[in-house]
Amino acid sequence: MVVDVDSIRSFFSQGQDCLLTDPQAPAMHQLLVAALEKGAIRAAERLEDGTWQTNAWVKQAILCGFRRTSLVEMPGPGFPMFDKTAYPPRHFGPEDAVRLVPGGTAVRRGAHIARGVVLMPPAYVNVGAYVDEGTMVDSHALVGSCAQIGKRVHLSAGAQIGGVLEPAGARPVIVEDEAFVGGLVGLFEGIVVRKRAVLASGVVITGSTVIYDLVNGCELRQEVPEGAVVVPGSRPAAGEYARAHGLQLAAPCIVKYRDDKTDAATALEQALR
C-alpha cells in the first residue's frame, strides 16, 4: 500500500470541530490507522542531528478518532469489553512475523509492531506507539500511547513506558536502539533513553528527575546518555525535618558506561528468540 502522508496530514490539520462532521473523516481515519501500523506515520521522529521531533498533528489525528466515535461493547475472552470503535484490538497473522505469545497480551489498532518483535503475556501496547524490529516486550510491560521504542530493545517484566496524547505538542517517551530497560522501571513525561543505555531494575525517571552522572560529575535531566548504566540511588532530603528523620529522596545514578561485561549481562534475551 502506498501511503500518501501529505494528504493525511493535510486532512487532519483542519480544526477538530470540522473533522467531527466531515463526511471524509471515517475513510481518512482508516488511512491514518493503516499508516501508523505500517510505520509510515509516527508521533515522533529522530532527525539527522539526533534530536527528536514531535509530530503534533499525528496526536491530534489520533484524538479525533476518539472524539468522533462512540462507546460500544466488544467481545472478549470470557467477558465483554467496552471501548471507542476507533481503536479496537489489533490482530496479527503469520505474515507479520510477530511473536504474540498466548496469555492475554493486547495491542491496540494504530500501533506499529515491526517484524521480529516478541510480546510476552500479559503486555499492552497502546495506539500510536512504535515498536521497532527485534524488540522484546516482557510480561506486564506497558508501551503507552505514542511511545517510541527502537530496535532490539528489551523491556523487562513490569516496565512502564508512559504514554502521552495531550497536549499534542508534548514529546512522548523515547527508548532508542539496543537499550535494556530492567524490571519495574518507569519512564514518563517525555524522557529520552539513548541507544545502548542500561536501566537497572526499579529505576524511575520523569521529565523533571535529576540524573546524577557519577562518572563525569554532573547532573542531567530529560535524557539518559548513550551507553549509560543507571541504577537506583538516593540523596538526603533538604530541611530540618528531613534531616531529623533521616529522609532520603530517589536519585537515579549513572555508575558506569556500557562495556563488554555489561553486554554479556544483558545478552540472555537473545537466547529467548
Protein Blocks (a to p, Z undefined) as FASTA:
>chain_A
ZZdfklmmmmmmpcfklmmmmmklmmmmmmmmmmmmnopacfbdcdfkopacddfklmmm
mmmmmmmpccdddddehiacdddfklgcddddfklopacdehhiacdehiacdehiacdd
dddddehiacdehiacdehiacdehiacdehiacdehiacdddfbdfklccddddehiac
dehiaceehiacdehiacdehiacdfklccddfknopadehiacehiacdddddddedjk
lmmnopacdddddfbdcdfklmmmmmmmmmmZZ
